Amino acid sequence: MPVVKPTVYCSKYSFCHLRKLCGSHLKTLMFFQDFAAQYWTFLKLKWTQCLHVIKCVSFASMKSPLKNHCLMTQSMTKLKAMKTWATVAARKIPPYHALVFMVRGLYTNWKQPFAYMLSSGPVKSETLHILLQESIACLLQIGLCPKAIVCDQGSNNRAVLKKMNVTTPNPFVISNDSHKTYVFMDPPHLIKHIRNNLKTHGFTLYEEPVLWSHIQQFYDHDSELPIRLAPKLTKRHIELPNFAKLKVSLAVQVLSHTVAAGISTMVSFKALPPDTTATAQFVEKFDQLFNCFNNRRFNSTSTMAHALTDKSGHIQFLQHTKEWLLQLKCRNKTQSLPCLEGWLLSISALEQLWSDLSENFGFRFHLTSRLNQDPLENLFSVVRGKGGHRTNPDAKEFRSALRQTMVDSIMTTSEHQNCEKDLATLLFNVYHIQQNVMEPQLTNIQREVPCSIRTIVSNNPSELPGSSNTEEAIIAYIAGYIVSKLRSKICAVCVEAISSQRDVNDPTHTFLVKKNFMRCDKGGLQAPSASLQNLCHNAETIFRSAIEPSTHISGLRSHIIRRIMEATSDNIPATSCEKCNVRRLVLTLFVNIRLHHHLKLQNGVLLSQSSNKAAERKTAIFRHQ
């Protein structure tokens, strides 16, 4: 094992010592063969007996910043940097960037880092071009079939794609004269850039303004309501304080179907001006586009969040979206934004990739969440958490943590991570290496998708005001959600008693119609009956008056349910059905939802009190203080 010594450029004498030690052994580019060569061998053994369809993979590259230390290896006597010695000597800059390559399965869900290297600065496009070509060649050599490259929109990545003649009509790289590898821009990065440009500049869609101020106006109105249209939207989403721009979840929650439906609802009730309709369409379109590139399950109630198939409607949606994006212009900008070009490139790549996979490899469906950089983001999160949670490791610490992660096969991430869990496992572990056991079949992954309750309530211990149109629409949506949950638990007579048909002309059904994803007969939300809506209205009034004085009581849920049942009359037909007990089921589900969000609100208040201190500590760490 080579001895690694960290050396800091602190004087000209130490620099001269390094120069004599290294001499002319430094190369412009160096793969770490002590890491990569072993894994190429193991990967080749792994794929010896696998089916051709399982060998379809995507690979991604990503860089991570490091501390400014210089690493020396006495046995190799080479400075581990990708720049020439003359450049390093002139600028006296040690390695402070790490570039990692990872391969991931498209048909089966697995992932495996296969190479990393250190650089004394951002990797130049010429060097990155060589790395991409070598990566594709090595993957083909061991029997894999690289069908996709995923990268962000860094200037060096865009320069490489231009050098490789990657365009929107031809979004692929040709190797071995005929093999096509399609190029994708990382969708989480693209959605963040769209949100940032919307906040900074704004857009114009068919000569209609799309402005951040429209979303801010919606939040200002919605945050004052006792029950809200978009409860996940907070002040942090609007103001974007330190490091908030890096959070993908904040961008996705702003550009969401819930916000689009809320804006349209307020426009219908004239709470917002009519020119905000274009903003609602903009938000809705990017919500569906991101779902199209981030589907993780075969079936989903959200629009475009199900798996890509020939009959799923994704290809038709992507074709329409390409024409729509061409009409989208950034205000105060004469040239097209790189993020819009990235979406157009990714859309063309997905269309052609699906045609290739379905015709030549027999794919019947595809989960597009395997075409992003989330596994690399999660890997960097694990590396930073090694050895006392080093949020900004130096080159030695990075190499040690990365190797430890690979040996231990430990890739667990924090619950507060920036990206969603990628639901993939390492291809092989230490047991396989020691016993030389390379099983041809991959382990099936048990996907555990969190079941979130999409409600639109907030907590305000005040009396329910005099039933504004917006509030009545929200209560109707809550009642419709309750109907959808109870539909499979009660008899047909009771279902008919608590439900009705959605009426587009009914103001109370406005938000329910705009928020709904599916038809009633396909499992979508169904409008509640007038008696059920009235019961929910009364239950909300009693809940607000009872929650604060009763917080300390043991058995809080039963206490609130009992108070609501004592104070409300049973105005739901079919009470003669003793087996169903509709009233009890409705009130139990309603109180469960309200208690869940009451606790969530209280936790948010506690977290907001310490968020400023945490941001200050994080800023100090990034400044090396």
N, C-alpha and C positions, 0 to 999 in steps of 0.2 A: 504494500500500500504506500503510495508516495506521500512524503511529508509535505504538508502545505503550510506555508508561513505567510501571514498577512504583513505587508510592508506598506507604509504610508509615505507618499512623496512629501517629505518635510524639509529636505535640504538638497543642495546640488550634489553633496557627497553620496547620499543614498542613491540618488539617481544615477550617478556615474558607476556605482557598484552594480546596480541592476543592468546597466548597459554592458559592462564587462561580462557579467554572468550569462546574459542572454545571447549576446553577440548577434550573429546573423541567423539564428535558428527560428526566429519568428516568421510565420507564414501569414499571408493575407487572410486566409480562411482555414479554420481547423475544426473538424468534427471531433468530438470526444469519443474516440474509438473504444476506450475502456468502458464506456457506457453503452454505446449504440450497437457495437458488434455482437455482444451477447444477446441483445434483444432481437436483432435480426435473425439470429440462429434459432432462438426459441419460437419466434413468430413463424418461421418457415416450417418448423416441426409441427406447430399447431395447425397449420392449414394443409397438411399433406393429404388428409383424407376427407376434407370438408367439401360440401357441395359448391358448385360454381356460383350459385345465387348468394350464398352466405359470404362469399369473398368480396362482395361489393362494399366499399368503404368510402368514407370521407375523411379528410385530414385538415387540420387547422394549425396555424402558427400564431403566436402571440408573445409580446415582450413584456417584461416586468422591470421596473426600476430597482436599482440596488444602491447601497451605500458606496461612497467613493473610496474603495480600498483596492490595492493591487495584490493579486494572488501570484505566488511563486511556487513552483514545484521543482525541487532539487533534482529529482531523477529525470525529469523531462527537460529542465532548464529552458522552459518556454513560457513567455508571458501569455496567459490565457485571454487573448483579446483578438478581435477579428480585424483590427486595423494594422497597417504596416508599422514597423518600428519607427520609421522616420516621422510618421504622423504623430505617434504617441510621444516620441521624444520631444517633438517641437511643442506640443500642447501640454505635455505632462499630465495626461488624463488617464487614470486607471480604469479597468472595466467597471461599469456601473449600469449595464443593461444585461438582461438574460432573455434569450430567445428560445422558446420551447416549441417543439412539434409534437402533435398528438394525432393518432389515427383512431377512427371510430366506425363501428359497423352501421350499415344502412338497413340491412335485413334483420339482423340480430343485434341486441343492444349490449355492446361492450365498448371499451375504450382502452387505449394503451399509449402512453408517451413513448416515443422512440428516439428522440435526439434533443439535445440542448447545447447551447454554446453561449459564451459571454462575449460582450463587445464593449469597447470603450466609447460608445456613442450609438445613436440610431443606426441601424443597419442600412447601408446604401442599397439603392435599387439594383445595382450590378451584382452585389453579393447576394441579395435576396433572390434574384433571378436564378443564380447558380444553385442555391439551396433548394428552391422549389423543383428544379429539374432533377437534382439528385434524389430528392424525396420520392418523386414519382417513379424514377427508375428503380430505386431500391424496393419500393412497394410492389412494383410489377415483377421484380426479380424473385421475390419470395412467394409469389403466387397470388397476391392480392390484386384487386381490381379497383384502383382509386377512381371514383366517379365524380368527386366533388372536392373543391378547395374552398375553405371558409377563411375570410380575413376581415379585418376592419378597414376603415377608410383613411388610414394614414397616408401621408404624401408618398412615402416610399412604396407602399402597396399599390397605389394608383399608378405610379411611374412604372412598376413592374408589369402591371396589366397592360399598360399602353405599349410597353416594349414587346410583350407577347401577343400583341394584336387582338386583345380581348375587347370586344365591343358588344353593344346590346343585341344586334342581330346574330352575332357569333360569340356567345358568352362561354367559350371553352378554350382549353389549351390542348393542342395536338402533340402527342408523343408517340414514339415508335411508328411514325408515319400514319397511323390510323386510330390510335386510342385517344378518346376524348375525355377530358376531365373538366367538368363544368365549374365555373367560378361563382361563388356567392358572397355577398357582403353580410356581415353578421346582423341579423334582424334587430336584436336589442340595441346595438349601437345606432342603427338607422332610426329607430323609433325615438331614441333620445335626441338625435340631431333634429328630427322633425319638431319635437316639442321645443327645443332650444331656439330654433329659427322662428317658430310661431311666436314665442315670447319676445324675441329680439326685433324681428322685422315684420312678421305677419305675411299673409298670402292673399292672392286674388284668385277667385274661382269663378269663371264665366262673368268677369267684371263685377263680381260681388265680393265685398271685403270679408276676409277671415282673420280675425284679430284676437289677440290674447285678452284684450279688455272685455270681450264678450264672455269669456269663461270667468273672468274675475267678477263681472256683473252678476253672472249666474250664481257664483259662490256667495257673493254678498247677500243676495236675496235668499238663497237656500239656507245659509247659516243662521238666519233669523227665524226660520220656521220652527215650530215646536217638534214637528216630525218632518224629516228631510227627504228630498229626492235622491241625493247622492251623499250618503253618510260618510263614505271613505274619503271624500274630498276635504282636505284640511288647509289651514293657513300655510303649512309647509309646502303643499303642492303649488300654491299660488306665488309665494315669495321666493321660494328656492334658495334657502340660506346656504352656508358653507357645506360643501360636499353633497348637497341634495341633488345637484345636477347629475351626479354619478349614479344615482339610484334608478334602476330600470323600472322598478315597481311604481315610482312616482309618475314617471312618464306614461306608463300603461294605464294607470288609474285616471289620469287626466284625459287621455285619448281613449275613452271607454264608451261602451254602449250605454251605460247608466247615465253618464254626463250628457251624451247626445240626446237621450230620451228626456232627461230633465230640462234641457234647454228648449226642446220642441214643446214640451208641456207648458213651460212658462210663456213661450211665444203664443201658444193657443189661448192662454188666459190673459194675454196682453201685459204680463209682468215684465217682459223683455221686448225690445223693439223688433220689428219684422226682419231687419237686416242681419240678425243673428242666426237666421235659418241656414245660411251658407256655412257658418261655423259649426252648426250641429251636423250638417252633411259631411263636412271635413272630418270631424271627430269620429263619426260613425264609419266612414270609409276606412280610415287608418286603423280603427279597432278591428274591422273584419280582415284587413290586409295583414295585420300582425298575427291574428288568429290563424290565418292561412299558412303562415310560416312558423307557427309554434304549436301545432296540434300534437297532442301526446296520447290521445285515446282514439279508438276506432269510432266510437259514438260520442256525441256531445250535443247538449241543447243549445249551446252558443253558436252563432252564425259563423261558419267557416272554421270552427274549432275541431271538426271531426277529421278523420283520416282522408287522405287524398286517394280517390279512385277514379275510374273512368266515368262513373255516373254521379259523383259527389257534387258536381257543379263548380269545382275549384278552377278548372281550366277556363270555363266561360267567364267566371268572375275575374280571373287574372287578365284575360283579353280585354274585358271592359275597363279594368282598372288602369291598364297601360294607356288607353285613350284618355281616361280621366286625368292621369298624372301629367300628360302632355298639356292639358289646359290649366294646370296649377302653376301659378307664377308667384315668385317671391317679390314682395314689395321692396322698393328701393334697391333692387338688384337687376342688373342687365343680363348677367350670365345665369345659367341654370345651376342650382345648388348641387354639390356632390352627393348629398343624401338622396335627392330625387333621382339622380342618375344611378345611384346604387340600388334603389328600389326597382328601377326599370331593368337593370342588369340582372338582378336576382329573379325577377318575374320571368324574364326570357330563359334564364338558366333552369328554373324549376319546370317550365313547360317542356323544354327539350330533354331535361333529365328524366322526367316521368315517361315521356315517349320512349326513351332509350331503355329504362328499367322494365317497363311493361312489355315491350316488344322483344327485347333481346335476353332478358333475365327472368321473365315470368312473374314479375311483381304484380300482385292483385290489389295491394294498397301500400301506402307509404306514409310514415309519420315524419312530418317536416321538422319537428323539433330536433332531429338529429343533424340538422344543417346549421348549427350555430356554434359559438365558442364557449358555451356554458361549462363543458367539462374542463377546459383550460382555466376558466375563471375559478372554478371550484378547486382545481389543483393548486393554483397560486394561494388560495385561501388556506388550504391545508399547510402549505410550505411556510406561510407567515405564522401559522399557529404552532409550529414546531419550536421546541427549545425555549419556552418562556414567552411565547407569542411575540415574535419579532415582526413587527408590522413593516419594517423596512430593513431587511437583512443585507449584509454585504455578500460578496461573491462566494466566500468560503462558507458562510452560513447557508446560503441558497443551495450550493452544491450538496452540502451535507444533509440538509433537510429533504431535498429532492430524492437523494439516494435512499434515505431512511423511509420515505414515503413509498418508494417503489419496492423496497425489500419487505416492508411490513404490510403492504397492500392496505394501508389505512388511508381512506379518502373520504372521511366524514367532514361535513361542513357545519358552520354555525346556523342556527335557525333564523338568524338575522342576515343571512347572506344576500348579496346583491342580485343573484340569479336564482331561478327556480332549480330544484334538484333535477339533474339530468337523467336520473333513473338508470344509470349504466354501472357496470361492475368491471373491475380489472380483468384482463383476459386470462392471466395466470398468476400464481402466487409462489411463495417460497417452497411449499410442498411439491409443486410441479417441478421446480428446478432441482431440488435435492433428489427426488425419486425418479426424475426424468420421465414423468408421466405427462403425456400430452394427449389429452382426450380430444377426439375430433368434434364432439358435440359440445355446444355452449350451454351454460346453465340458464334455465328459464328464469326470467325476472318477474317477481311478484310486485306489480306496480300498486303502490298505495297512493291514490290520488285523494288529497284532503277534500272532504265534503263541506263546502262553505255554504252557509245559509245566506242567500241574497235578499236581505231585507232593506227597507228604506226608512228605518225609524231611528230617531235619536232621543235623548232623554232631556226633559225640561220639566222640573217639578212645579209647573204652573198649571192653571186651569186651561182646559182646551178652549181656545177662542171660538168665536162664533162661526165656525164652519165656512172658511173661505173655499173657493173652488179648488185651489191647489191642495189644501188639506183633505178635502173630500176625495180627490183623485188619489192621494197617497193611501188613505184608509181603504179605498176600494182595491188598491193593489195588494195591500197586506191581506185583506180578506180573500182575494183571489189566490194568493200564495197558500193560504190555509186550506182552501178548497182543493188545490192541486195535491196537497199532502194527504188529505183525508180521503181522497177519492177511492183509493184502493183499500181503505180500512172500514168503510161503512157500506150499507146496502144501497141498491139503486134508487130506492124511494127517498132515502135521506140525501143522496147526492143531488137528486132533482130538487129537493127542498132548499138546499143551501146554495145552489148555483143558478146561473142564468146565462143568456147569450150576450156576448160582447156587442156593444152598440157604439159605433164610431161617432154618432151624433150625441151621445150622452156625455156631458162634461166630466162626470165622475169616472168614466172609463178612459179618459184621455191618456193618462200615464200608463195604465194597464195595457192599452193597445200599442203604444209606442215602445214600451219596454219588453213586450212579449217577443220571444224568439220563434215559437212554433205554433201550429194550429191546435185548437182544443182537442180534436180527435187524435192528435199525435203526441199528446202529453203536455201541451203548452198550458199557460195560465187560462183559467176560465173565470168569467165575471161572477162575482158573488150575488146572491139574492139581496133584496132590499133589507130583509130582516137580519141577515148575517152581517151586512155592512153596518146596520144600526147597532147591533150587539158589539162589534169591534169598536165603534165610535164611543159607546158608553164604557167599555172596558178600558180604553185608553185614558179616559177622563179619571176613572177610579185609580188606575195604576199610577198616574202622576201624583195624585194626592196621597197615595198610600206608601209609595216606595221610600221616601226619605224618612218619615217617622218610624218605619218598620224595619229599617236596615239591620238593626241589632237583634232582631227576633230570630230564634231558631225555627227552622221550617218555614222560611220566608215565602217560598213558592206556594205552599199549601195555604198559608195565611192570606196571600193576595187573591188566590183563586176563590177562597171562601168569601172574602169581602165582595168580590165582583159578582158572584152568584147570588149573594144576599141582596145586592143593590140593584140588580137588573132583572127584568121579567123575561121569562122564556117565550120569546116571540118567534121562534123558529118552528115551522110546521114539522111534523113527523116526530114529535116528542113521545108519541105512543110507542115508538120503536125502542123498547127498553134495552135491547141487545146492543144497539149502536151507541146510545147515550151521547148524541151529537153535541149537545151544549157543553158537556164536560170536556170532550175532546177538543172543541174549538177554543175554550178558555185556557186549557192546559197548554196547547201549542202557542197561543198568543202570549201567555205569561212567560213561557220559556224563551221566546224570541226577545221579549222586552227585557228580561233579566240578563240575557246574554249581552245585549247592547248597553245596558246600564253599567255592567261591570267593565265592558270594553271602554266606555267613556271615562269611567273613573280611573282606569289604568292609564289612559291617554293623558289625563291631567297630571298624574304622578310622574309619568315619563317626561312630560314637557318641562317639568321643573328642573330636571337634571340634564336636559339635552344641550343647553348652552355650555355647561361645564365640560361635557363630553366633547363637544366640537372644539373647544379651546385646547383641550388636551391633545386631540388628534392633530390640530394645526401645529402645535408645538413639536410633536413627533416628526411631522413631515419637514419641519424646519431644522431638524436635528438639534433641538434645544434640550 
